[in-house]
Amino acid sequence: MNANAVEEVKRLWRLPQFFEETFGTKFNGSGANLLGLCPFHQDENPSLSVNPEAGVWKCFGGCSPPTGGDLLTAIQKHLGCDFQEALKWAAERQGIQVEKPVAGKTKPPLTTAVAEYHSRLRSSPEAMAWLTDPQGRRGLTLETIARFRLGW
């Protein structure tokens, strides 16, 4: 799933529209926040606050634990699914094509970040000296630094 799909889903399906279409939520209010009945619990007084410009929502009522987030967290809560499933569900309803990663073509972002920071550490003589100095408090070995892919 790509970041473009996430942004496109959020652009096309605004939070008030999602709550209105999915749950029939009616909103009142003026200014930055709209108030409505929260669909995630029995609600008699408006406890759902939606800020359309910021793209965030929060329940100040009976949701336990207190709940809030963006469009995709609302979908996750509604469907009881993870982020990827929520994005796929929303994209299908908005007619957005979600790219699937090609195996072997790209590295996961965390793997890329770990490699970058580990490389930076290994190329900094000052940082390496500070970590490996046996007289200092760290006293790490090169094997430990490599094994845990420490970075800076």
C-alpha positions in Angstrom: 0.0 0.0 0.0 1.4 3.4 -0.8 1.3 6.8 0.8 -0.4 8.3 -2.3 -3.4 6.0 -1.8 -3.7 7.1 1.8 -3.7 10.7 0.9 -6.1 10.2 -2.0 -8.6 8.3 0.2 -8.5 11.1 2.8 -8.8 13.8 0.2 -11.9 12.1 -1.5 -13.6 10.9 1.6 -13.8 13.6 4.3 -14.5 12.6 7.9 -18.0 14.1 8.1 -19.0 12.5 4.9 -17.7 9.1 6.1 -19.7 9.3 9.4 -22.8 10.5 7.6 -22.7 7.9 4.8 -21.6 5.0 7.0 -23.6 5.6 10.2 -26.1 8.3 9.4 -24.5 10.7 11.8 -26.0 14.2 11.8 -23.6 17.0 12.7 -24.2 20.3 14.4 -21.8 23.1 15.2 -20.0 26.0 13.8 -16.4 26.9 13.8 -13.6 24.3 13.5 -15.4 21.3 15.1 -18.7 19.5 14.2 -20.5 17.6 16.9 -22.6 14.5 16.5 -23.7 11.3 18.2 -20.8 8.8 18.4 -21.7 5.6 16.4 -19.3 3.5 18.4 -21.4 3.4 21.6 -24.9 4.2 22.8 -25.0 8.0 22.7 -27.8 10.4 23.7 -25.7 13.6 23.8 -23.3 14.5 21.1 -19.9 13.3 22.1 -18.3 12.9 18.7 -16.2 15.8 17.7 -14.9 16.1 14.1 -12.5 18.7 12.7 -12.9 18.5 8.9 -9.9 20.7 8.2 -7.5 18.8 10.3 -9.1 15.5 9.3 -9.4 14.2 12.9 -12.1 13.0 15.2 -12.4 12.3 18.9 -15.1 10.7 21.1 -15.5 12.5 24.4 -18.2 10.2 25.6 -18.7 6.5 26.2 -15.9 5.0 24.0 -13.7 2.9 26.2 -10.8 3.5 26.0 -11.2 7.1 24.8 -11.0 7.0 21.0 -10.0 9.3 18.2 -7.8 9.6 15.1 -8.2 10.1 11.4 -10.4 8.6 8.7 -8.5 5.3 8.7 -8.6 4.8 12.4 -12.4 5.4 12.3 -12.6 2.7 9.6 -10.4 0.3 11.6 -12.7 0.8 14.6 -15.8 0.3 12.5 -14.6 -2.9 10.8 -12.4 -4.2 13.6 -9.5 -4.5 11.1 -5.9 -3.4 10.7 -4.6 -0.4 8.8 -4.0 -2.2 5.5 -7.5 -3.7 5.4 -9.0 -0.3 6.3 -7.1 1.4 3.5 -8.2 -1.3 1.0 -11.8 -1.1 2.1 -11.8 2.7 1.8 -10.0 2.7 -1.5 -12.4 0.3 -3.1 -15.4 2.5 -2.1 -13.7 5.6 -3.6 -12.6 3.8 -6.8 -8.9 4.3 -6.0 -6.3 1.8 -7.3 -4.0 0.7 -4.5 -0.5 -0.3 -5.6 0.8 -3.6 -4.3 4.5 -3.8 -3.6 6.4 -5.9 -6.1 8.3 -8.7 -4.2 12.0 -8.0 -4.1 11.8 -4.5 -5.6 11.5 -2.4 -2.5 12.7 -2.6 1.0 10.4 -1.9 3.9 10.9 1.6 5.2 12.2 0.5 8.6 14.8 -1.8 7.0 16.0 1.1 4.9 16.1 3.5 7.9 18.0 1.0 10.0 20.6 0.5 7.2 21.0 4.2 6.8 21.5 5.0 10.5 23.9 2.0 11.0 25.9 3.2 8.0 26.1 6.8 9.5 27.3 5.4 12.8 30.0 3.2 11.2 31.3 6.1 9.1 31.6 8.5 12.1 35.0 8.0 13.8 33.9 10.1 16.8 30.7 8.1 17.4 32.5 4.8 17.0 35.2 5.9 19.4 32.7 7.0 21.9 30.8 3.7 21.8 33.9 1.4 21.8 36.1 3.2 24.3 36.8 0.6 27.0 37.6 3.4 29.5 34.2 5.0 28.8 30.9 3.9 30.1 29.8 2.3 26.8 32.6 -0.1 26.0 30.7 -1.8 23.2 32.4 -4.2 20.8 32.3 -3.9 17.0 30.4 -7.3 17.0 27.7 -5.8 19.3 27.3 -2.7 17.2 27.0 -4.9 14.1 24.8 -7.5 15.6 22.2 -5.0 16.9 22.7 -2.7 13.9 23.1 0.3 16.1 22.8 3.6 14.4 23.2 7.4 14.7 
